[in-house]
Amino acid sequence: MTSPVREIEIRCPDCNSYYQDWFRPSVNLNLDDFDDDYLEEASTSTCPRCGFRVDHAMLVVNRSGVWCLDDGMEGEDEDADFDDD
């Protein structure tokens, strides 16, 4: 099941300003046909003051049923695509 949108308050780690945004903690691509642009929007926030981007952890079930955690951290899977093609 894809989780509903959650409203959040964020403190920018770069300029320390506070702002409101939203994200989805989990997405099931077997049930919802979200494209990569929407997944990016649903898993990140950009500070309106300085433009710093924050990545939020998101649990994703890809189209082949494999569960993966997109934690927004750079590393060996940083170029991984959300879907399985």
N, C-alpha and C positions, 0 to 999 in steps of 0.2 A: 504494500500500500504506500502511495505517495503521501507524505505528511502535508498538512495544511501550512500555509504561509505563517511564519511567526514574526511578529513585530519586535524589533530589538533596539536598544540604545547602545551606541558604540562610542568609546573614547578613542580617538585617533592616537595610535602609538607614535606618530611623527610630530603632530602639532598640539596634541592634548585637548583638542576641541571635542565636544560631544555632539552627536547627531543621531537622528532616527533613521532606521532602514528596516529591511525585511530579509528573510532567507527561508529556504526549505531544508530542514534537517535530513530528510531522506526522499529519494525519488526512485520509483519503480518504472523502468522504461518498458517493461512488458505491459503495463497498464496505461501509461501516459506517453504520448509521442512528442516529448520535448526535444527541441533541437539543441545543438551545442551552445548557441548564443544564449538561449534561455537558461541552460544549466549554469553557464558562467555568471549570468545576472543573479540567479537564485543562490549562488554559493559565494558571492563576493559583495563587498561594500566599498564604495569610494568616498573618501572624505570630501565634502563640498568646499571646504576651506583651502586645503593644500593639495588634494588629488591623490593622497596616499591610498593604496588599495589593500584591503584586509580580506584574506581568504578564510572562509568558514568551513569547518569539517562537514561533509555531506556523505551519507550512506547512499550508495547507488547500486541498484540491481540492474545489470545491463540486459540487453535483449536476449542473451543466451542464458539468463537466469543466474549469472555469477554475481555474488555480492562483493562489493569492494568499498573501501573507505577512502574517499577523496578528502584528505586532511588539510589540503592547501599548502602542504610542506613541499619544498623542492627536494629532489632526490632522483633515484633511479627511474621512477615512473613519472617524472615531471612532464614528459611528452605524451603520456597515455591519453587516449581518447575515451570519452564516456561511453560510446557505443562500441559494438564488437565488430565493425567492418573495417 
